[in-house]
Amino acid sequence: MGQLGAINKLNRSDDTAPAGKTGGVEGSSFSAALQGATQAQGTCRPEDVARAARVQELKAQVANGQYQPDLTRVASSLLKFLAGGA
């Protein structure tokens, strides 16, 4: 079989571009938004870094079987929650 219209295996006409493969303004604005989101994720507050380190430390303790929470604080917090004062 031969070619149909202006379409061949190497070149496609503009109306047959695959979905999601648009160029121009839409593609560059999405790229800029993605780049901005990546930069925003890279700038963490020191509190966030400290919290992430503490979470990793606690995960390691749980995995090793060494985590021992303060049961008095847990009970106090649970009572506050159940009383509706959390």
N, C-alpha and C positions, 0 to 999 in steps of 0.2 A: 504494500500500500504506500502511497505517496503522502506528501504533506497535506495537512488540512489548514486552509487559511494561511496566516502568517506565522504559524507555530512550527518549530522544528526541535530536534533534540538538544541543540546547543543554545539557542536563543528563544526566549519566550516573549510574546507581546505583553504590553503593560496590563492588559485585562486578564491575564492568566497567571499572574504572580501568586505564589502560594500564600495562604493566610498567615498573618503574623510577620511577613517579610516585607514590611513597608519601609521605605526610606524617608528621607526628607525631614520635615519639621517634627513629625510625630516621633520618629526614631531617635532624633537627637534630644528631644525634651525628656523622653523616657530615660535615656542614658544619663542625662544631667540629674534627673531625680534620683536615679539609682546611685549615682556617685555621691550626691548629697547625703543620702541615707547611710551609705558606707562611712562617710566621714563623721557623721553624727554618732555612729556606733563606736567609733574609735576614740571619741572624747568622753571618757568616763570620769565621774566625780571620784575623789579619793575615798569617800564613804562607800561607794559601790565596789571599789576594788577591795577594801577591807572586808566588806560583807561577803564578797565572793570567796576570799581567802578563808574566812571563818566557816562558810558553808562547806568548802572542800575539806577543811580540818575535821568538821563534824561527820562528814560522809566517810572519811577514813576511819574515824573512831567507831562508827556503826559497823563498817565492814569488818573491822578487827575484833568486834565484840567488846570494845573497851568503853563504849559510850555509857555513861551513868548520869542521867539527868537528876537534878535536885527535885525530889518528889514533893517536897513541901511547896516549892514554887509552882510546880505543875498543878498540884491540888488547888492552890490559891487561885491560879489563873482559870482553872476549870470552874471553880465556884463562882468567880466573877462573871464568867461567860454564861453560866446557867442562870444566874440571877438577872442577867440582862444588862450588866454594867460593864461589859467588855468594851 
